[in-house]
Amino acid sequence: MITKTFTRVLVAAFLLAGLAACSAPVGSQTASGNATVFEGARLITGDGSAPIENSAFVIQNDQFTAVGRKGQIEVPAGAERVDLSGKTVMPAKVDMHGHLGYENVVEGTTAKENFTRENLIDHLERYAYLGFSGVVDIASLTEREIMPGDHLNLFMAPRDPKMPKTGRFPWGNVPFQVQEEVIPNAALFRTAGPGISWPGAGATGHASRNDVMYPVTTEEEARRAVQDYAKNKVAFVKIWVDDRGGKLKTLPPPLYRAIIDEARKHNLTVAAHTVKLADAKELYKAGLVGSTHMPVRDGEEPDEELLTIIRDRVAKSDRPLWFTEHGNLNALGPEGWDDPLLWEMLSREQVQQQQGKNIRKMTPEVVARAREESKQMGEVARKFIKAGIKLVFGSDNGAAGRGYGWYNQQEFESWIDMGFTPMEAIVMATRDAAEIAGFNTGLVTAGRSADFIVLDANPLENIKNSRRINKVYLRGKEVDRTTMRTTWQAKWKTAAARS
């Protein structure tokens, strides 16, 4: 009897010890595990507060577990130490408006045929190389229901006799598969699906992206498109409300109201490419959450009625309202395309092939006009921000010849030409963009994914210092940028040999 009692006590003691070990505070001396402490850097946390000089932060199980000044945080016993003295650390960035998969970066071509798993991952690696931890893709090439309006779209693939007339487009589900994965050395990926538009009035630019969205002409079709959309784990539903200067018919109010209403039933939000003041008012009244550009553009500006509608929506909404925008990139001048970081990703010869004509057009007069335009755009953006909408980073990148990834870097820097401070730019591209995108990143703080950039200079002094990347860490592991460069440069030689 005594033996049995003693055994029960002994077992209970072991169980309690096990529970105590499991519940020990993260970063404590008893839970060293795979901990690493990074010390000595100037730390920009991403929340807008003053940098922490001579900082220290602990990473364990791919997350930040303790952040503060060196010598003032508890470091697990046996933790590996990394000296970052003289460096600046900032959170990794997030892109809320990408167009991935279509571009062959080295060849400078855009096509559906390029949209493969391998090419999509190449793009995500380029994002990682430049310090992006996540990206939301828009107008993804993925199968969807064939809608009645498809036959009205001159760009549509059903003109090819090999394509089906009913059922689903056989474009595959690569984007939906990749967003379920965590790929080493690559940014995380989410998709906003193919999008919804009036037939032929969706994404413009290269024809390969013109026909991927659901084409709808009736409220019934609009709701059916959302219902099909909702079968997948999309970031949001994207719509286009833009008549392209009166050249196209676009979604009228009854259709976009139906889309927003149906999306709400499926707990989805809607983001719009919109231009006109009148449409912006109706869209926000109906419940629009996101705008993939400035909500009002092309010569129109927000009036007090629209700003009042937005303020009312912000007060009542359970989700933050957001928009993406950047300045005129010509404001950076020709030197914007003359940088060692770019040439690590694409050869000088290919940069000249793909961008030479545009670079030569950047005369001092063009640059001056672009800077003035960027300043004006910033003034309008601040009106929306003051009304309560968050400006977050969105590159709208994905067309051939933009030096994929580098274009994103330029757009990040263009916020300074719009009148924002480097700290504002960092917060909008890290904490705020991550919040909207739904990624557990964007801040250097306990509980967030350990995604950060180590810089050789301080971006708060000059935003161009954000190009001076020493290392990138995603999910607590250093990104293998050396292997990426080697792989890309091997492709340069192959492409050069063919030309």
C-alpha positions in Angstrom: 0.0 0.0 0.0 2.8 2.4 0.9 4.6 1.4 -2.3 1.5 2.2 -4.4 1.0 5.5 -2.6 4.7 6.5 -3.1 4.4 5.5 -6.8 1.4 7.7 -7.3 3.2 10.7 -5.6 6.3 10.1 -7.7 4.2 10.0 -10.9 2.3 13.2 -9.9 5.6 14.9 -9.2 6.9 14.1 -12.6 3.7 15.3 -14.3 3.8 18.6 -12.4 7.5 19.1 -13.3 6.6 18.5 -17.0 3.7 21.0 -16.8 5.9 23.5 -15.2 8.5 23.1 -17.9 5.8 23.6 -20.6 4.4 26.7 -19.0 7.8 28.4 -18.2 7.8 31.9 -19.6 9.3 32.3 -23.1 12.8 33.6 -22.8 13.3 32.4 -19.3 16.5 30.8 -18.1 14.8 27.3 -18.1 13.7 27.3 -21.7 16.8 27.9 -23.8 15.9 25.5 -26.6 17.1 26.8 -29.9 17.3 30.4 -28.7 19.5 33.1 -30.4 20.1 36.6 -29.1 21.0 39.4 -31.5 22.9 42.2 -29.8 24.2 45.7 -30.5 22.1 47.0 -33.4 20.1 50.1 -33.7 16.6 48.6 -33.7 13.6 50.1 -35.5 10.7 48.0 -34.1 8.1 49.0 -36.7 5.6 50.6 -34.3 6.8 54.2 -34.9 8.6 54.6 -31.6 12.1 55.8 -31.3 14.8 53.3 -32.3 16.4 51.2 -29.5 20.1 51.9 -29.5 22.4 49.1 -28.5 19.5 46.7 -28.6 19.0 43.0 -27.9 16.3 40.6 -29.1 15.8 36.9 -28.6 14.5 34.5 -31.2 13.2 31.1 -30.3 11.1 28.7 -32.3 11.1 31.2 -35.2 9.5 34.0 -33.2 10.7 37.0 -31.3 10.5 36.2 -27.6 12.1 39.2 -25.9 13.1 42.7 -27.2 14.8 45.6 -25.4 18.2 47.1 -24.7 21.3 45.0 -24.4 21.8 43.8 -20.8 18.2 44.6 -19.9 16.4 41.6 -21.2 16.4 38.0 -19.9 18.5 35.8 -22.2 18.0 32.0 -22.1 21.0 30.1 -20.8 23.1 28.7 -23.6 21.6 30.9 -26.2 23.7 31.5 -29.3 24.8 35.2 -29.6 25.0 37.2 -32.8 26.8 40.6 -32.7 25.1 43.3 -34.8 27.1 46.2 -33.5 27.1 49.1 -36.1 24.1 47.7 -37.9 20.5 48.9 -38.1 17.6 46.4 -37.9 14.1 46.9 -39.1 11.1 44.6 -39.6 10.6 42.8 -43.0 8.1 44.6 -45.3 4.8 43.3 -46.7 3.3 44.0 -50.1 -0.5 44.2 -50.3 -0.7 44.5 -54.1 1.5 42.3 -56.2 1.0 40.6 -59.6 3.2 37.6 -59.4 3.9 34.6 -61.7 3.3 36.1 -65.1 6.8 37.7 -65.6 9.9 35.9 -66.6 12.3 38.3 -65.0 15.5 37.4 -66.9 13.8 37.2 -70.3 11.7 40.2 -69.8 8.5 38.5 -71.0 5.0 38.3 -69.6 2.7 35.3 -70.4 0.4 32.8 -68.9 2.9 30.1 -69.8 5.3 31.7 -67.3 2.8 31.1 -64.4 4.3 28.0 -62.9 5.1 27.0 -59.4 8.8 27.4 -60.1 8.4 30.9 -61.4 6.0 32.0 -58.6 8.6 30.8 -56.1 11.3 32.7 -58.0 9.3 35.8 -57.5 8.8 35.1 -53.8 12.5 34.6 -53.4 13.1 37.9 -55.0 10.8 39.5 -52.5 12.7 37.7 -49.7 16.0 38.9 -51.1 14.9 42.5 -50.7 13.5 42.0 -47.2 9.8 41.3 -47.8 8.2 38.7 -45.5 4.9 38.5 -47.2 2.9 39.5 -50.3 -0.7 39.4 -51.4 -1.2 38.6 -55.1 -4.1 40.1 -57.1 -5.5 38.7 -60.4 -3.9 35.3 -59.8 -4.0 32.8 -62.6 -6.2 30.1 -61.1 -9.1 28.0 -62.3 -12.5 29.5 -61.8 -16.1 29.0 -63.0 -16.7 29.9 -66.7 -19.2 32.7 -66.6 -21.8 33.6 -69.2 -20.1 36.9 -69.8 -16.9 35.2 -70.9 -17.9 35.1 -74.5 -18.2 38.9 -74.5 -14.5 39.4 -73.6 -12.4 39.7 -76.7 -9.4 38.6 -74.8 -11.0 35.4 -73.5 -9.3 32.1 -74.1 -12.6 30.3 -75.1 -11.9 31.6 -78.6 -9.3 28.8 -78.6 -11.2 25.6 -79.6 -9.2 23.7 -77.1 -10.7 25.6 -74.2 -14.0 24.4 -72.6 -17.2 26.4 -73.1 -18.6 25.5 -69.7 -17.3 24.2 -66.4 -13.9 25.6 -65.2 -10.9 27.1 -66.8 -8.1 24.5 -66.7 -5.5 27.0 -65.3 -4.7 25.0 -62.3 -4.5 26.0 -58.6 -0.8 26.9 -58.1 -1.6 30.1 -56.2 -4.0 28.3 -53.8 -1.5 25.6 -53.2 1.5 27.9 -52.6 -0.4 30.0 -50.1 -0.8 26.9 -47.9 3.0 26.4 -47.8 6.0 27.9 -45.9 8.8 27.9 -48.5 12.3 28.3 -47.2 14.1 31.5 -48.4 10.8 32.9 -49.7 8.2 35.4 -48.7 4.9 34.1 -47.5 2.2 34.3 -50.1 -1.6 35.0 -50.1 -3.8 35.4 -53.1 -6.9 37.7 -53.7 -7.9 35.3 -56.4 -8.7 36.2 -60.0 -10.9 39.2 -59.3 -14.3 40.3 -60.7 -15.0 42.9 -63.5 -17.2 43.8 -66.3 -16.2 41.7 -69.3 -12.9 43.1 -70.7 -12.6 45.9 -68.0 -10.4 44.3 -65.4 -6.6 44.2 -65.3 -5.0 46.1 -68.1 -1.4 46.0 -69.3 -0.3 42.8 -70.9 -3.1 40.7 -72.4 -2.1 37.6 -70.4 -3.8 39.2 -67.4 -6.8 40.7 -69.1 -9.0 37.6 -69.0 -8.4 35.9 -65.7 -11.1 37.6 -63.7 -14.8 36.7 -63.5 -16.7 38.7 -66.1 -20.1 39.7 -64.8 -23.0 41.7 -66.4 -25.9 41.0 -64.0 -26.4 41.0 -60.2 -27.1 37.2 -60.3 -23.7 36.6 -62.1 -22.0 38.9 -59.6 -23.3 37.0 -56.7 -22.5 33.6 -58.3 -18.9 34.8 -58.9 -18.5 35.7 -55.2 -19.9 32.3 -54.2 -17.4 30.6 -56.5 -14.7 32.9 -55.1 -15.5 32.0 -51.5 -14.7 28.3 -52.1 -11.0 29.2 -51.6 -9.1 30.9 -48.8 -8.7 34.3 -50.5 -7.3 37.4 -48.8 -10.2 39.5 -50.2 -12.3 39.9 -53.3 -10.9 42.3 -55.9 -13.1 44.3 -58.3 -12.3 46.8 -61.0 -14.5 49.9 -61.3 -12.7 51.9 -64.0 -13.9 52.9 -67.4 -10.4 53.7 -68.5 -11.1 57.3 -69.4 -14.5 56.5 -70.9 -13.2 53.8 -73.3 -14.8 50.9 -71.5 -18.0 50.0 -69.7 -17.3 49.1 -66.1 -19.2 47.6 -63.1 -22.2 49.8 -62.4 -23.3 50.5 -58.8 -26.0 47.7 -58.7 -23.3 45.1 -59.5 -20.6 46.2 -57.1 -23.2 46.6 -54.4 -24.3 43.0 -55.0 -20.6 41.8 -54.9 -20.0 43.6 -51.6 -23.2 42.3 -50.1 -22.5 38.7 -51.2 -18.9 38.9 -49.9 -20.1 40.0 -46.5 -22.3 36.9 -46.3 -19.2 34.8 -46.8 -17.1 36.9 -44.3 -15.0 38.3 -47.1 -14.0 41.9 -47.7 -13.9 43.6 -51.0 -11.0 45.8 -52.4 -11.6 47.9 -55.5 -9.5 49.5 -58.2 -11.5 52.7 -58.4 -11.0 56.1 -59.9 -14.0 58.4 -59.9 -15.3 60.4 -56.9 -18.9 59.3 -57.5 -18.0 55.6 -57.5 -15.9 56.0 -54.4 -18.8 57.5 -52.5 -21.1 54.6 -53.5 -18.5 52.0 -52.9 -17.7 53.1 -49.4 -21.4 53.5 -48.6 -21.9 49.9 -49.7 -19.1 48.6 -47.4 -15.9 48.7 -49.4 -12.9 48.0 -47.1 -9.8 48.3 -49.4 -8.7 50.4 -52.4 -5.8 49.0 -54.4 -4.9 52.6 -55.4 -5.9 56.0 -54.2 -9.7 55.8 -53.9 -10.0 58.9 -56.1 -7.6 59.7 -59.0 -7.2 61.1 -62.5 -7.8 64.7 -61.6 -10.5 64.3 -59.0 -9.9 64.7 -55.3 -11.9 63.7 -52.2 -14.5 66.2 -51.2 -16.0 66.6 -47.7 -18.9 64.3 -48.5 -16.6 61.4 -49.3 -14.4 62.1 -46.3 -17.5 62.2 -44.0 -18.7 58.8 -45.5 -15.2 57.4 -44.8 -15.1 58.7 -41.2 -18.5 57.2 -40.5 -17.4 53.8 -42.0 -14.2 53.9 -39.9 -16.2 54.5 -36.7 -18.6 51.6 -37.4 -16.3 49.1 -39.1 -14.9 46.1 -37.4 -12.0 46.0 -39.9 -9.5 48.7 -40.7 -10.0 50.4 -44.0 -7.0 50.6 -46.3 -5.6 51.8 -49.6 -2.2 51.4 -51.4 -0.4 54.1 -53.4 3.0 55.2 -54.3 4.6 58.3 -55.9 5.7 58.9 -59.4 8.9 56.8 -59.8 10.4 59.2 -62.3 11.0 61.4 -59.2 13.9 59.1 -58.3 15.7 60.0 -61.6 18.0 57.8 -63.7 20.1 57.0 -60.6 17.2 55.1 -59.3 18.1 52.4 -61.8 21.8 52.6 -61.1 22.5 50.6 -57.9 24.6 47.5 -56.9 21.6 45.9 -55.2 19.7 45.9 -58.5 22.6 44.4 -60.4 22.7 41.5 -57.9 19.2 40.6 -59.1 19.4 41.5 -62.8 22.5 42.2 -65.0 23.2 45.8 -66.1 22.8 44.7 -69.7 19.3 43.3 -69.0 18.4 46.5 -67.1 19.4 48.5 -70.1 17.5 46.2 -72.4 14.3 46.3 -70.4 14.4 49.9 -69.0 16.9 51.8 -71.1 14.3 53.7 -73.1 12.4 54.8 -70.0 15.6 55.7 -68.2 16.8 58.0 -71.0 13.5 59.9 -70.8 14.2 60.9 -67.2 15.4 64.4 -68.0 15.8 67.0 -65.2 12.5 68.5 -66.3 10.7 65.1 -66.2 12.2 64.4 -62.8 11.1 67.8 -61.4 7.5 67.3 -62.7 7.4 63.8 -61.2 8.5 65.2 -57.8 5.8 67.8 -57.9 3.2 65.2 -58.8 4.4 62.9 -56.0 4.1 65.8 -53.5 0.5 66.5 -54.7 -0.3 62.8 -54.4 1.0 62.8 -50.9 -1.2 65.7 -49.9 -4.3 63.9 -51.2 -3.2 60.7 -49.5 -2.9 62.5 -46.1 -6.6 63.6 -46.5 -7.6 59.9 -46.6 -5.3 59.0 -43.8 -6.7 61.8 -41.6 -10.2 60.5 -42.3 -9.0 57.1 -40.9 -8.0 54.9 -43.8 -4.6 53.3 -43.5 -2.1 53.7 -46.3 -0.2 50.5 -46.7 2.5 49.3 -49.1 1.3 47.9 -52.4 3.6 47.8 -55.4 1.2 46.9 -58.3 4.3 45.2 -59.7 4.2 42.4 -62.2 4.8 43.8 -65.6 7.8 42.8 -67.6 10.9 45.0 -67.5 10.5 46.4 -64.0 13.4 44.5 -62.5 11.0 42.4 -60.4 11.5 43.2 -56.8 13.6 46.3 -57.5 10.5 48.2 -58.6 9.0 47.4 -55.1 12.1 49.0 -53.5 11.7 52.1 -55.6 8.0 52.5 -54.6 8.9 52.1 -50.9 11.4 55.0 -51.3 8.8 57.1 -53.4 6.8 57.7 -50.2 9.5 60.2 -49.2 8.8 62.2 -52.4 5.2 62.1 -51.4 6.1 63.9 -48.2 6.2 61.1 -45.7 9.0 60.6 -43.3 11.2 57.5 -43.4 9.7 56.3 -40.1 6.2 56.7 -41.5 7.2 54.8 -44.6 8.6 52.0 -42.5 5.5 51.7 -40.3 3.2 51.7 -43.3 5.2 49.0 -45.1 5.7 46.8 -42.0 3.3 46.8 -39.1 0.3 48.3 -41.0 0.7 46.3 -44.2 1.1 43.0 -42.2 -2.0 43.8 -40.2 -4.1 44.3 -43.3 -2.6 41.3 -45.1 -3.1 39.0 -42.1 0.5 38.0 -41.7 2.1 37.6 -38.2 5.0 39.8 -39.1 5.9 43.5 -39.5 7.0 44.2 -35.9 10.0 43.3 -33.9 8.2 42.4 -30.7 7.5 39.2 -28.7 5.1 36.8 -30.4 5.7 38.0 -34.0 7.4 35.9 -36.6 11.2 36.7 -36.5 11.3 38.5 -39.9 13.8 41.3 -40.1 16.4 43.1 -42.2 19.9 43.8 -41.1 21.2 47.1 -42.8 24.6 48.6 -43.0 23.3 52.1 -42.6 20.3 53.9 -41.0 17.2 54.3 -43.2 15.9 57.0 -40.9 18.7 59.2 -42.0 18.2 58.5 -45.7 15.5 56.1 -47.0 18.0 54.9 -49.7 19.9 53.2 -46.9 17.2 50.6 -46.9 19.0 49.3 -50.0 22.1 48.6 -48.0 21.0 45.1 -47.0 23.5 43.0 -45.1 21.3 40.1 -44.2 17.6 39.1 -44.3 16.0 36.8 -41.7 12.6 35.2 -42.3 11.0 33.0 -39.6 14.2 33.2 -37.6 16.5 31.9 -40.3 18.9 33.8 -42.5 17.8 33.9 -46.1 20.4 32.3 -48.4 20.9 35.3 -50.6 24.2 34.0 -51.9 22.6 31.0 -53.5 19.9 33.2 -55.0 22.5 35.4 -56.7 24.4 32.4 -58.0 21.2 30.9 -59.5 20.0 34.2 -61.1 23.4 34.9 -62.6 23.6 31.5 -64.2 20.2 32.3 -65.9 21.7 35.6 -67.1 24.4 33.7 -68.9 22.0 31.3 -70.5 19.7 34.2 -71.7 22.7 36.1 -73.1 23.9 33.0 -75.0 20.5 32.7 -76.7 20.4 36.4 -77.7 
